[in-house]
Amino acid sequence: MSSFLGVPVDAAYHLVSGLTGILTPALGGLAAVAAIVVFTMAVRLLLMPLSLRALRGQAAQARLAPQLVALRQRYGKQPERLQREMAALYKREGTSMFAGFAPLLLQWPFLSVMYLLFRSPTVGGTANTLLTHDLFGVPLGLHWLSGAGPLDLASAHGAVFVGLFALLAGLCWLSARLGRLITAQATGAKPGLLVRALPYVTVVIAAFAPLAAGIYLLTTLAWSLAERMLYSRPKGWTALMPRSGCAAAGPAASRAPASGRAAADRSGRGGPP
C-alpha cells in the first residue's frame, strides 16, 4: 500500500470497524456489509459538491462541443489563433476545458482510500478483519475466481458474485444509456463504441477484486447514477423511461376527440366543417 494513503486508509479502517460494531446488534452477520454501504454513502455525500461541479463542467463541454469542432476546422492550421478563440469561447460561457476534469481529480484520493481499504488484506501492519466477515456465507475477502465453481449458481459463492455482477451490469447499462441520451440531446452526435463500453469496466474490476471491494463499487456506482439523474432532472428521469407506442400516440389521441367535438359544433352552427 502506498505510504501516502496508508494513514487515511488506517483511519477509514477504524471508522468502518467501529460502525460495524455499532450495527452488529441490529444486523448480525450483515453488519460489515451495511457498514461498507453506509460509509461509502457518507463519503460520497461529503464529495457531492465536487461531483455536481464536475457534472456541470461535463454538461458545458457537451454543449460547447459543436462550437469547438467548428473552431478547430476553421483555425486548425493556426494553433495560436485556435487557442485564443477557444479561450475566448470558454470565457464567454463562464467555464474552462478543465471544468469537468479537475473536480474528478480532487475526488480521486478519497475514492482510492475506500477502494484500498476494501481490497487490502492488511491495514497498518495487521490483518484487515473487515474481510473476515461474510455476505450469505461468502467471506468479504474472497475473490470470484478463488472459490470452487464460480459459475455454479447452486453454491453461495457463485450466486453471490453472479448477483453482484448482474447488479453492476444493470447500473452500468443505465449509466451508459443516460450518458448517451444526454450527449445526443446536447450535441446531436452518437458516442463511439469505446465510450459506450467504458462503463462496463467496473464489472471487470469487480471480477478480480474481493467481495468487499465489489460491494463498494456497487454502492458508489449507484450513487453516481443517482447524482447524474438528479442533476439532469427531469430529463434524466424521462431519458430512462421506455418509449411505448401508446405513450407516443397519447397526445394525438387525446386531441382527436376534441377536434371531433369542434367539428360537430361547427356543423351544428351551420359553419363549415
Backbone as CSV, one residue per row, in Angstrom:
resi,resn,N_x,N_y,N_z,CA_x,CA_y,CA_z,C_x,C_y,C_z
1,MET,0.830,-1.195,0.000,0.000,0.000,0.000,0.866,1.247,0.000
2,SER,0.476,2.250,-0.725,1.225,3.493,-0.784,1.282,4.149,0.580
3,SER,2.492,4.597,0.990,2.630,5.272,2.285,1.838,6.565,2.312
4,PHE,1.631,7.169,1.134,0.861,8.404,1.047,-0.585,8.176,1.492
5,LEU,-1.142,6.997,1.157,-2.528,6.693,1.503,-2.651,5.802,2.731
6,GLY,-1.505,5.398,3.300,-1.547,4.485,4.432,-2.281,5.046,5.637
7,VAL,-2.019,6.289,6.007,-2.647,6.898,7.181,-4.157,7.057,7.000
8,PRO,-4.633,7.634,5.881,-6.094,7.734,5.725,-6.782,6.383,5.619
9,VAL,-6.135,5.386,5.023,-6.734,4.053,4.961,-6.872,3.478,6.367
10,ASP,-5.862,3.685,7.190,-5.913,3.211,8.577,-7.044,3.900,9.336
11,ALA,-7.201,5.215,9.131,-8.282,5.947,9.797,-9.647,5.456,9.318
12,ALA,-9.780,5.239,8.016,-11.047,4.742,7.472,-11.349,3.344,8.002
13,TYR,-10.309,2.536,8.174,-10.494,1.181,8.706,-11.099,1.213,10.101
14,HIS,-10.579,2.084,10.931,-11.114,2.176,12.291,-12.548,2.703,12.295
15,LEU,-12.861,3.619,11.391,-14.228,4.137,11.309,-15.206,3.048,10.882
16,VAL,-14.859,2.293,9.838,-15.758,1.250,9.354,-15.856,0.116,10.378
17,SER,-14.760,-0.207,11.024,-14.787,-1.247,12.056,-15.684,-0.826,13.221
18,GLY,-15.565,0.444,13.635,-16.430,0.939,14.711,-17.893,0.923,14.304
19,LEU,-18.171,1.298,13.060,-19.545,1.289,12.571,-20.085,-0.140,12.499
20,THR,-19.218,-1.083,12.141,-19.634,-2.493,12.124,-20.035,-2.953,13.514
21,GLY,-19.253,-2.556,14.530,-19.587,-2.922,15.901,-20.912,-2.322,16.351
22,ILE,-21.190,-1.099,15.926,-22.451,-0.443,16.306,-23.648,-1.142,15.660
23,LEU,-23.479,-1.593,14.410,-24.589,-2.189,13.671,-24.784,-3.675,13.964
24,THR,-23.802,-4.319,14.575,-23.877,-5.765,14.796,-25.081,-6.192,15.622
25,PRO,-25.418,-5.517,16.733,-26.597,-5.969,17.495,-27.885,-5.978,16.675
26,ALA,-28.011,-5.079,15.736,-29.246,-4.993,14.949,-29.197,-5.856,13.690
27,LEU,-28.021,-5.958,13.061,-27.935,-6.620,11.755,-27.179,-7.941,11.771
28,GLY,-26.505,-8.236,12.856,-25.801,-9.501,12.953,-24.706,-9.636,11.916
29,GLY,-24.762,-10.732,11.133,-23.715,-11.010,10.162,-23.665,-10.042,8.988
30,LEU,-24.722,-9.269,8.795,-24.742,-8.298,7.693,-24.199,-6.933,8.112
31,ALA,-23.723,-6.831,9.353,-23.286,-5.531,9.859,-22.117,-4.968,9.067
32,ALA,-21.142,-5.807,8.703,-19.975,-5.313,7.970,-20.370,-4.823,6.581
33,VAL,-21.268,-5.552,5.906,-21.735,-5.125,4.584,-22.471,-3.787,4.696
34,ALA,-23.336,-3.673,5.698,-24.063,-2.419,5.900,-23.107,-1.280,6.221
35,ALA,-22.056,-1.573,6.988,-21.073,-0.537,7.330,-20.350,-0.044,6.081
36,ILE,-20.006,-0.968,5.173,-19.360,-0.573,3.912,-20.275,0.347,3.120
37,VAL,-21.548,-0.021,3.024,-22.507,0.777,2.250,-22.696,2.157,2.897
38,VAL,-22.899,2.189,4.204,-23.146,3.462,4.893,-21.924,4.370,4.816
39,PHE,-20.738,3.808,5.026,-19.522,4.613,4.974,-19.287,5.169,3.572
40,THR,-19.513,4.325,2.556,-19.348,4.791,1.177,-20.316,5.919,0.868
41,MET,-21.573,5.773,1.277,-22.566,6.816,1.021,-22.225,8.104,1.769
42,ALA,-21.692,7.979,2.991,-21.325,9.169,3.758,-20.198,9.940,3.081
43,VAL,-19.186,9.216,2.586,-18.078,9.880,1.906,-18.564,10.507,0.597
44,ARG,-19.400,9.785,-0.153,-19.914,10.348,-1.403,-20.787,11.574,-1.144
45,LEU,-21.483,11.599,-0.017,-22.284,12.770,0.330,-21.382,13.974,0.589
46,LEU,-20.261,13.745,1.258,-19.311,14.831,1.506,-18.675,15.321,0.201
47,LEU,-18.509,14.414,-0.750,-17.896,14.774,-2.036,-18.904,15.287,-3.052
48,MET,-20.173,15.341,-2.676,-21.218,15.691,-3.639,-21.019,17.070,-4.290
49,PRO,-20.575,18.101,-3.556,-20.325,19.382,-4.239,-19.324,19.260,-5.381
50,LEU,-18.276,18.458,-5.188,-17.306,18.250,-6.263,-17.927,17.470,-7.418
51,SER,-18.758,16.480,-7.088,-19.384,15.690,-8.138,-20.308,16.541,-8.997
52,LEU,-21.121,17.373,-8.362,-22.047,18.223,-9.109,-21.289,19.263,-9.938
53,ARG,-20.176,19.740,-9.392,-19.361,20.683,-10.160,-18.777,19.997,-11.396
54,ALA,-18.356,18.747,-11.243,-17.838,18.011,-12.394,-18.938,17.784,-13.429
55,LEU,-20.153,17.485,-12.976,-21.261,17.281,-13.908,-21.597,18.564,-14.661
56,ARG,-21.534,19.694,-13.970,-21.775,20.973,-14.652,-20.710,21.221,-15.709
57,GLY,-19.456,20.901,-15.374,-18.382,21.081,-16.344,-18.544,20.166,-17.547
58,GLN,-18.946,18.908,-17.315,-19.155,17.977,-18.413,-20.312,18.420,-19.298
59,ALA,-21.374,18.947,-18.668,-22.503,19.443,-19.449,-22.088,20.637,-20.309
60,ALA,-21.245,21.502,-19.746,-20.768,22.652,-20.519,-19.906,22.197,-21.691
61,GLN,-19.050,21.204,-21.472,-18.221,20.679,-22.560,-19.087,20.090,-23.668
62,ALA,-20.135,19.346,-23.282,-21.024,18.765,-24.291,-21.755,19.856,-25.064
63,ARG,-22.170,20.910,-24.357,-22.904,21.994,-25.015,-22.022,22.764,-25.993
64,LEU,-20.744,22.899,-25.650,-19.826,23.681,-26.482,-19.139,22.842,-27.560
65,ALA,-19.341,21.538,-27.533,-18.627,20.655,-28.464,-18.800,21.064,-29.926
66,PRO,-20.018,21.363,-30.402,-20.142,21.758,-31.823,-19.354,23.026,-32.155
67,GLN,-19.349,24.008,-31.244,-18.605,25.236,-31.496,-17.101,24.980,-31.489
68,LEU,-16.640,24.085,-30.610,-15.218,23.763,-30.566,-14.781,23.053,-31.839
69,VAL,-15.645,22.163,-32.343,-15.329,21.482,-33.598,-15.230,22.491,-34.739
70,ALA,-16.156,23.462,-34.759,-16.126,24.484,-35.807,-14.859,25.325,-35.725
71,LEU,-14.420,25.651,-34.512,-13.201,26.435,-34.351,-11.982,25.651,-34.823
72,ARG,-11.943,24.359,-34.519,-10.805,23.541,-34.955,-10.767,23.429,-36.464
73,GLN,-11.925,23.327,-37.082,-11.962,23.261,-38.539,-11.534,24.579,-39.173
74,ARG,-11.875,25.671,-38.529,-11.578,26.985,-39.101,-10.143,27.413,-38.859
75,TYR,-9.631,27.125,-37.644,-8.295,27.611,-37.293,-7.313,26.462,-37.021
76,GLY,-7.584,25.298,-37.600,-6.724,24.151,-37.354,-5.278,24.373,-37.749
77,LYS,-5.042,25.214,-38.762,-3.681,25.467,-39.226,-3.060,26.695,-38.560
78,GLN,-3.789,27.274,-37.605,-3.274,28.435,-36.858,-3.397,28.133,-35.358
79,PRO,-2.471,27.360,-34.798,-2.596,26.911,-33.405,-2.768,28.053,-32.412
80,GLU,-2.013,29.124,-32.569,-2.120,30.222,-31.615,-3.496,30.882,-31.704
81,ARG,-3.977,31.091,-32.915,-5.306,31.687,-33.096,-6.379,30.754,-32.529
82,LEU,-6.204,29.459,-32.742,-7.171,28.488,-32.236,-7.244,28.544,-30.715
83,GLN,-6.083,28.609,-30.046,-6.067,28.684,-28.589,-6.751,29.950,-28.090
84,ARG,-6.519,31.066,-28.781,-7.153,32.330,-28.368,-8.670,32.256,-28.527
85,GLU,-9.109,31.690,-29.635,-10.550,31.602,-29.877,-11.224,30.654,-28.897
86,MET,-10.558,29.550,-28.594,-11.124,28.609,-27.629,-11.173,29.225,-26.240
87,ALA,-10.108,29.931,-25.854,-10.095,30.592,-24.549,-11.195,31.645,-24.458
88,ALA,-11.408,32.380,-25.551,-12.463,33.399,-25.562,-13.836,32.751,-25.439
89,LEU,-14.023,31.600,-26.099,-15.305,30.897,-26.025,-15.573,30.422,-24.601
90,TYR,-14.568,29.805,-23.985,-14.740,29.346,-22.610,-15.024,30.517,-21.664
91,LYS,-14.363,31.638,-21.891,-14.566,32.811,-21.037,-15.984,33.354,-21.178
92,ARG,-16.490,33.408,-22.414,-17.853,33.886,-22.642,-18.878,32.993,-21.961
93,GLU,-18.600,31.683,-21.946,-19.542,30.730,-21.366,-19.333,30.534,-19.866
94,GLY,-18.302,31.176,-19.303,-18.063,31.060,-17.871,-17.589,29.694,-17.425
95,THR,-16.800,29.008,-18.262,-16.293,27.693,-17.922,-14.872,27.559,-18.444
96,SER,-14.298,26.360,-18.375,-12.954,26.106,-18.882,-12.882,24.672,-19.368
97,MET,-11.812,24.350,-20.078,-11.660,23.000,-20.598,-11.421,21.975,-19.495
98,PHE,-11.059,22.439,-18.299,-10.804,21.524,-17.182,-11.970,21.484,-16.197
99,ALA,-13.089,22.127,-16.525,-14.194,22.249,-15.568,-14.774,20.900,-15.168
100,GLY,-14.832,19.952,-16.095,-15.379,18.649,-15.764,-14.347,17.648,-15.299
101,PHE,-13.073,18.000,-15.398,-11.992,17.057,-15.092,-11.356,17.319,-13.728
102,ALA,-11.134,18.586,-13.403,-10.457,18.927,-12.147,-11.215,18.430,-10.913
103,PRO,-12.556,18.591,-10.816,-13.249,18.071,-9.622,-13.125,16.566,-9.465
104,LEU,-13.043,15.838,-10.585,-12.862,14.392,-10.503,-11.495,14.044,-9.933
105,LEU,-10.475,14.813,-10.316,-9.137,14.582,-9.766,-9.105,14.822,-8.261
106,LEU,-9.842,15.828,-7.812,-9.871,16.123,-6.383,-10.556,15.008,-5.585
107,GLN,-11.481,14.275,-6.235,-12.154,13.170,-5.548,-11.291,11.915,-5.490
108,TRP,-10.330,11.810,-6.387,-9.580,10.569,-6.536,-8.939,10.069,-5.238
109,PRO,-8.262,10.901,-4.435,-7.649,10.358,-3.208,-8.672,9.734,-2.257
110,PHE,-9.850,10.349,-2.121,-10.865,9.823,-1.204,-11.407,8.484,-1.697
111,LEU,-11.704,8.389,-2.983,-12.229,7.151,-3.537,-11.166,6.056,-3.531
112,SER,-9.910,6.437,-3.729,-8.822,5.456,-3.693,-8.646,4.886,-2.292
113,VAL,-8.809,5.728,-1.282,-8.699,5.265,0.103,-9.734,4.185,0.378
114,MET,-10.981,4.406,-0.044,-12.033,3.429,0.214,-11.772,2.133,-0.545
115,TYR,-11.363,2.250,-1.806,-11.114,1.048,-2.588,-9.965,0.235,-1.984
116,LEU,-8.890,0.914,-1.576,-7.763,0.212,-0.959,-8.176,-0.460,0.351
117,LEU,-9.023,0.207,1.114,-9.464,-0.363,2.391,-10.194,-1.680,2.168
118,PHE,-11.036,-1.740,1.154,-11.877,-2.911,0.964,-11.221,-4.003,0.130
119,ARG,-9.977,-3.773,-0.317,-9.288,-4.824,-1.058,-7.963,-5.248,-0.422
120,SER,-7.499,-4.522,0.608,-6.188,-4.811,1.204,-6.327,-5.858,2.304
121,PRO,-5.544,-6.941,2.242,-5.618,-7.964,3.308,-5.060,-7.489,4.638
122,THR,-4.185,-6.481,4.610,-3.634,-5.934,5.856,-3.786,-4.414,5.848
123,VAL,-3.980,-3.857,7.018,-4.077,-2.407,7.194,-3.253,-2.029,8.424
124,GLY,-2.305,-1.126,8.239,-1.465,-0.718,9.360,-0.624,-1.838,9.930
125,GLY,-0.262,-2.824,9.085,0.588,-3.926,9.538,-0.167,-5.058,10.208
126,THR,-1.490,-4.949,10.324,-2.291,-6.013,10.926,-3.343,-6.485,9.936
127,ALA,-3.916,-7.655,10.228,-4.908,-8.236,9.323,-6.150,-7.353,9.241
128,ASN,-6.689,-7.225,8.053,-7.914,-6.456,7.821,-9.094,-7.331,8.235
129,THR,-9.573,-7.154,9.463,-10.632,-8.019,9.983,-11.974,-7.785,9.298
130,LEU,-12.107,-6.669,8.599,-13.359,-6.447,7.867,-13.584,-7.541,6.835
131,LEU,-12.490,-8.035,6.260,-12.588,-9.032,5.199,-12.899,-10.428,5.731
132,THR,-12.915,-10.585,7.057,-13.269,-11.884,7.633,-14.777,-12.043,7.795
133,HIS,-15.507,-10.934,7.689,-16.972,-11.021,7.731,-17.469,-11.600,6.408
134,ASP,-18.746,-11.903,6.337,-19.252,-12.558,5.134,-20.600,-11.997,4.721
135,LEU,-20.982,-12.301,3.485,-22.296,-11.991,2.938,-22.911,-13.302,2.474
136,PHE,-23.948,-13.757,3.192,-24.613,-15.020,2.890,-23.625,-16.179,2.842
137,GLY,-22.682,-16.147,3.768,-21.717,-17.232,3.892,-20.471,-17.082,3.044
138,VAL,-20.383,-16.032,2.223,-19.204,-15.811,1.375,-18.338,-14.740,2.034
139,PRO,-17.093,-15.050,2.419,-16.228,-14.054,3.070,-16.011,-12.826,2.192
140,LEU,-15.976,-11.659,2.826,-15.805,-10.407,2.085,-14.415,-10.291,1.470
141,GLY,-13.467,-11.074,1.957,-12.118,-11.040,1.402,-11.914,-12.008,0.260
142,LEU,-12.952,-12.764,-0.106,-12.817,-13.777,-1.143,-12.998,-13.163,-2.526
143,HIS,-12.203,-13.636,-3.493,-12.331,-13.218,-4.888,-13.258,-14.183,-5.629
144,TRP,-13.810,-13.707,-6.734,-14.734,-14.530,-7.519,-14.050,-15.803,-8.027
145,LEU,-12.809,-15.672,-8.520,-12.118,-16.813,-9.109,-11.418,-17.679,-8.073
146,SER,-11.432,-17.257,-6.817,-10.698,-18.012,-5.802,-11.528,-19.126,-5.191
147,GLY,-12.837,-19.126,-5.430,-13.689,-20.167,-4.865,-13.899,-21.293,-5.857
148,ALA,-14.441,-22.375,-5.348,-14.720,-23.522,-6.213,-16.027,-23.279,-6.956
149,GLY,-15.990,-23.444,-8.279,-17.192,-23.285,-9.086,-17.769,-21.900,-9.087
150,PRO,-17.023,-20.880,-9.583,-17.517,-19.509,-9.555,-18.784,-19.293,-10.375
151,LEU,-19.043,-20.196,-11.353,-20.248,-20.068,-12.173,-21.370,-20.986,-11.698
152,ASP,-21.144,-21.681,-10.601,-22.147,-22.593,-10.065,-23.140,-21.807,-9.214
153,LEU,-24.317,-21.533,-9.774,-25.315,-20.740,-9.058,-25.910,-21.499,-7.886
154,ALA,-25.685,-22.819,-7.840,-26.197,-23.592,-6.715,-25.385,-23.355,-5.449
155,SER,-24.149,-22.867,-5.608,-23.311,-22.576,-4.450,-23.482,-21.127,-4.039
156,ALA,-23.281,-20.852,-2.753,-23.410,-19.480,-2.256,-22.384,-18.569,-2.928
157,HIS,-21.172,-19.091,-3.122,-20.107,-18.305,-3.738,-20.514,-17.838,-5.139
158,GLY,-20.926,-18.779,-5.986,-21.298,-18.416,-7.343,-22.516,-17.516,-7.390
159,ALA,-23.526,-17.787,-6.563,-24.757,-16.996,-6.587,-24.511,-15.560,-6.140
160,VAL,-23.717,-15.376,-5.094,-23.461,-14.018,-4.585,-22.697,-13.193,-5.609
161,PHE,-21.644,-13.766,-6.189,-20.846,-12.995,-7.154,-21.610,-12.743,-8.454
162,VAL,-22.348,-13.722,-8.945,-23.125,-13.506,-10.168,-24.209,-12.465,-9.923
163,GLY,-24.826,-12.493,-8.740,-25.803,-11.464,-8.400,-25.172,-10.083,-8.355
164,LEU,-23.971,-10.000,-7.779,-23.247,-8.722,-7.731,-22.941,-8.223,-9.135
165,PHE,-22.460,-9.118,-10.003,-22.122,-8.706,-11.376,-23.371,-8.278,-12.142
166,ALA,-24.496,-8.963,-11.909,-25.739,-8.597,-12.593,-26.197,-7.202,-12.169
167,LEU,-26.105,-6.897,-10.879,-26.485,-5.562,-10.403,-25.548,-4.498,-10.969
168,LEU,-24.248,-4.791,-10.976,-23.284,-3.848,-11.532,-23.540,-3.612,-13.020
169,ALA,-23.795,-4.690,-13.765,-24.039,-4.550,-15.200,-25.308,-3.741,-15.459
170,GLY,-26.337,-3.952,-14.637,-27.563,-3.176,-14.790,-27.339,-1.696,-14.558
171,LEU,-26.579,-1.354,-13.510,-26.273,0.049,-13.245,-25.401,0.644,-14.344
172,CYS,-24.454,-0.155,-14.856,-23.610,0.328,-15.959,-24.451,0.606,-17.195
173,TRP,-25.426,-0.258,-17.469,-26.293,-0.055,-18.634,-27.119,1.219,-18.479
174,LEU,-27.684,1.422,-17.283,-28.468,2.635,-17.042,-27.599,3.882,-17.169
175,SER,-26.381,3.815,-16.611,-25.478,4.955,-16.679,-25.086,5.254,-18.122
176,ALA,-24.774,4.204,-18.898,-24.386,4.399,-20.293,-25.557,4.937,-21.109
177,ARG,-26.757,4.427,-20.850,-27.939,4.902,-21.588,-28.215,6.369,-21.289
178,LEU,-28.139,6.734,-20.018,-28.375,8.123,-19.639,-27.322,9.029,-20.277
179,GLY,-26.061,8.598,-20.246,-24.998,9.397,-20.843,-25.184,9.576,-22.336
180,ARG,-25.593,8.495,-23.037,-25.804,8.592,-24.488,-26.940,9.550,-24.819
181,LEU,-28.025,9.454,-24.087,-29.177,10.300,-24.391,-28.892,11.771,-24.106
182,ILE,-28.221,12.039,-22.985,-27.914,13.429,-22.656,-26.929,14.006,-23.660
183,THR,-25.918,13.204,-24.061,-24.950,13.677,-25.052,-25.616,13.917,-26.394
184,ALA,-26.512,13.007,-26.793,-27.200,13.163,-28.071,-28.081,14.409,-28.071
185,GLN,-28.736,14.685,-26.952,-29.582,15.870,-26.875,-28.758,17.147,-26.884
186,ALA,-27.536,17.077,-26.329,-26.703,18.279,-26.259,-25.974,18.550,-27.565
187,THR,-25.505,17.477,-28.234,-24.667,17.672,-29.420,-25.262,17.092,-30.695
188,GLY,-26.227,16.196,-30.554,-26.784,15.532,-31.726,-25.907,14.421,-32.256
189,ALA,-24.805,14.110,-31.562,-23.871,13.082,-32.026,-24.032,11.814,-31.197
190,LYS,-23.710,10.662,-31.817,-23.747,9.388,-31.121,-22.345,9.032,-30.644
191,PRO,-22.193,8.587,-29.386,-20.863,8.239,-28.890,-20.322,7.001,-29.578
192,GLY,-19.006,6.876,-29.614,-18.377,5.739,-30.245,-18.455,4.493,-29.390
193,LEU,-17.970,3.382,-29.948,-18.039,2.097,-29.260,-17.271,2.125,-27.947
194,LEU,-16.086,2.758,-27.926,-15.287,2.816,-26.712,-16.025,3.542,-25.597
195,VAL,-16.674,4.638,-25.920,-17.410,5.399,-24.908,-18.577,4.580,-24.369
196,ARG,-19.242,3.831,-25.256,-20.374,3.014,-24.814,-19.926,1.843,-23.943
197,ALA,-18.738,1.304,-24.207,-18.265,0.139,-23.465,-17.550,0.513,-22.172
198,LEU,-17.093,1.758,-22.048,-16.276,2.153,-20.902,-16.951,1.923,-19.551
199,PRO,-18.256,2.207,-19.380,-18.854,1.993,-18.051,-18.751,0.557,-17.559
200,TYR,-18.698,-0.413,-18.479,-18.693,-1.819,-18.075,-17.334,-2.273,-17.543
201,VAL,-16.335,-1.405,-17.580,-15.030,-1.742,-16.992,-15.185,-2.016,-15.502
202,THR,-16.163,-1.382,-14.864,-16.398,-1.602,-13.435,-16.697,-3.071,-13.151
203,VAL,-17.444,-3.727,-14.023,-17.759,-5.142,-13.825,-16.485,-5.974,-13.903
204,VAL,-15.609,-5.634,-14.832,-14.341,-6.365,-14.978,-13.481,-6.188,-13.725
205,ILE,-13.433,-4.958,-13.205,-12.659,-4.706,-11.984,-13.212,-5.533,-10.833
206,ALA,-14.533,-5.572,-10.701,-15.154,-6.321,-9.612,-14.860,-7.815,-9.706
207,ALA,-14.666,-8.327,-10.922,-14.392,-9.750,-11.099,-13.045,-10.158,-10.523
208,PHE,-12.131,-9.205,-10.385,-10.789,-9.518,-9.874,-10.536,-8.895,-8.502
209,ALA,-11.568,-8.348,-7.878,-11.440,-7.697,-6.567,-12.167,-8.531,-5.517
210,PRO,-11.805,-8.362,-4.242,-12.548,-9.047,-3.190,-14.013,-8.622,-3.175
211,LEU,-14.843,-9.445,-2.549,-16.273,-9.155,-2.475,-16.532,-7.807,-1.809
212,ALA,-15.755,-7.455,-0.791,-15.940,-6.169,-0.105,-15.749,-5.008,-1.071
213,ALA,-14.727,-5.090,-1.934,-14.494,-4.038,-2.921,-15.619,-4.008,-3.945
214,GLY,-16.168,-5.179,-4.295,-17.293,-5.224,-5.214,-18.518,-4.534,-4.642
215,ILE,-18.764,-4.716,-3.345,-19.889,-4.042,-2.691,-19.668,-2.539,-2.689
216,TYR,-18.438,-2.116,-2.455,-18.123,-0.685,-2.525,-18.371,-0.142,-3.933
217,LEU,-17.912,-0.872,-4.960,-18.106,-0.420,-6.344,-19.592,-0.330,-6.685
218,LEU,-20.380,-1.292,-6.223,-21.824,-1.269,-6.467,-22.462,-0.043,-5.820
219,THR,-22.068,0.256,-4.587,-22.644,1.394,-3.871,-22.258,2.711,-4.515
220,THR,-20.986,2.877,-4.841,-20.533,4.156,-5.399,-21.062,4.357,-6.816
221,LEU,-21.243,3.265,-7.574,-21.806,3.385,-8.923,-23.277,3.789,-8.850
222,ALA,-24.022,3.195,-7.913,-25.425,3.575,-7.747,-25.542,5.037,-7.322
223,TRP,-24.637,5.481,-6.467,-24.651,6.878,-6.033,-24.354,7.811,-7.209
224,SER,-23.371,7.453,-8.018,-23.012,8.286,-9.168,-24.178,8.403,-10.144
225,LEU,-24.874,7.277,-10.383,-26.022,7.312,-11.283,-27.120,8.205,-10.723
226,ALA,-27.369,8.100,-9.411,-28.392,8.944,-8.792,-28.023,10.418,-8.900
227,GLU,-26.739,10.741,-8.749,-26.296,12.129,-8.881,-26.546,12.653,-10.297
228,ARG,-26.231,11.840,-11.305,-26.422,12.273,-12.691,-27.899,12.483,-13.001
229,MET,-28.738,11.584,-12.482,-30.172,11.733,-12.707,-30.719,12.949,-11.971
230,LEU,-30.204,13.189,-10.766,-30.635,14.363,-10.009,-30.217,15.641,-10.711
231,TYR,-29.007,15.658,-11.233,-28.505,16.861,-11.897,-29.267,17.147,-13.185
232,SER,-29.615,16.106,-13.922,-30.237,16.302,-15.225,-31.756,16.221,-15.176
233,ARG,-32.354,16.261,-13.974,-33.810,16.168,-13.890,-34.463,17.352,-14.599
234,PRO,-35.698,17.234,-15.199,-36.403,15.946,-15.306,-35.928,15.102,-16.473
235,LYS,-35.001,15.647,-17.278,-34.541,14.945,-18.478,-33.901,13.613,-18.118
236,GLY,-33.174,13.562,-17.000,-32.502,12.329,-16.623,-33.464,11.217,-16.281
237,TRP,-34.602,11.560,-15.651,-35.573,10.536,-15.291,-36.336,10.052,-16.520
238,THR,-36.773,10.976,-17.374,-37.549,10.587,-18.539,-36.687,9.871,-19.573
239,ALA,-35.376,10.139,-19.565,-34.499,9.502,-20.556,-34.444,7.997,-20.374
240,LEU,-34.626,7.504,-19.132,-34.536,6.082,-18.851,-35.875,5.375,-19.008
241,MET,-36.939,6.130,-19.260,-38.258,5.529,-19.410,-38.411,4.971,-20.817
242,PRO,-38.887,3.727,-20.966,-39.078,3.174,-22.318,-40.166,3.920,-23.060
243,ARG,-39.940,4.120,-24.359,-40.915,4.823,-25.181,-41.872,3.808,-25.804
244,SER,-43.120,3.872,-25.433,-44.106,2.939,-25.956,-44.959,3.627,-27.003
245,GLY,-45.549,2.811,-27.887,-46.387,3.368,-28.921,-47.607,4.052,-28.357
246,CYS,-48.146,3.481,-27.261,-49.325,4.083,-26.654,-49.006,5.451,-26.101
247,ALA,-47.818,5.553,-25.469,-47.445,6.838,-24.885,-47.254,7.874,-25.975
248,ALA,-46.646,7.449,-27.097,-46.408,8.397,-28.174,-47.711,8.827,-28.818
249,ALA,-48.687,7.895,-28.866,-49.944,8.222,-29.506,-50.901,8.933,-28.581
250,GLY,-50.544,8.946,-27.278,-51.440,9.507,-26.282,-51.858,10.929,-26.569
251,PRO,-50.926,11.881,-26.767,-51.308,13.261,-27.001,-52.173,13.422,-28.233
252,ALA,-51.828,12.692,-29.318,-52.610,12.807,-30.532,-54.010,12.265,-30.320
253,ALA,-54.088,11.116,-29.586,-55.384,10.517,-29.330,-56.242,11.420,-28.469
254,SER,-55.598,12.090,-27.514,-56.357,12.964,-26.627,-56.846,14.193,-27.358
255,ARG,-56.099,14.581,-28.433,-56.546,15.752,-29.179,-57.640,15.415,-30.176
256,ALA,-57.706,14.147,-30.627,-58.660,13.763,-31.653,-60.104,13.990,-31.244
257,PRO,-60.543,13.538,-30.044,-61.920,13.772,-29.659,-62.258,15.246,-29.612
258,ALA,-61.294,16.059,-29.139,-61.557,17.486,-29.058,-61.785,18.058,-30.453
259,SER,-60.983,17.583,-31.446,-61.160,18.055,-32.811,-62.521,17.626,-33.349
260,GLY,-62.915,16.365,-33.004,-64.206,15.887,-33.457,-65.358,16.699,-32.884
261,ARG,-65.255,17.027,-31.613,-66.291,17.827,-30.970,-66.358,19.212,-31.590
262,ALA,-65.156,19.789,-31.903,-65.156,21.122,-32.507,-65.818,21.103,-33.867
263,ALA,-65.559,20.025,-34.645,-66.176,19.917,-35.968,-67.683,19.767,-35.850
264,ALA,-68.118,18.971,-34.857,-69.550,18.784,-34.665,-70.222,20.087,-34.268
265,ASP,-69.554,20.853,-33.430,-70.116,22.135,-33.010,-70.270,23.056,-34.195
266,ARG,-69.226,23.075,-35.083,-69.311,23.965,-36.235,-70.420,23.529,-37.183
267,SER,-70.597,22.199,-37.339,-71.653,21.722,-38.221,-73.034,22.068,-37.658
268,GLY,-73.140,21.990,-36.319,-74.408,22.305,-35.670,-74.768,23.774,-35.851
269,ARG,-73.719,24.628,-35.947,-73.966,26.049,-36.112,-74.143,26.433,-37.572
270,GLY,-74.028,25.434,-38.460,-74.173,25.720,-39.863,-72.910,26.207,-40.514
271,GLY,-71.773,26.194,-39.786,-70.495,26.648,-40.331,-69.833,25.560,-41.110
272,PRO,-68.745,25.872,-41.738,-68.002,24.864,-42.500,-67.400,23.834,-41.581
273,PRO,-67.312,22.588,-41.935,-66.715,21.543,-41.083,-65.225,21.735,-40.954
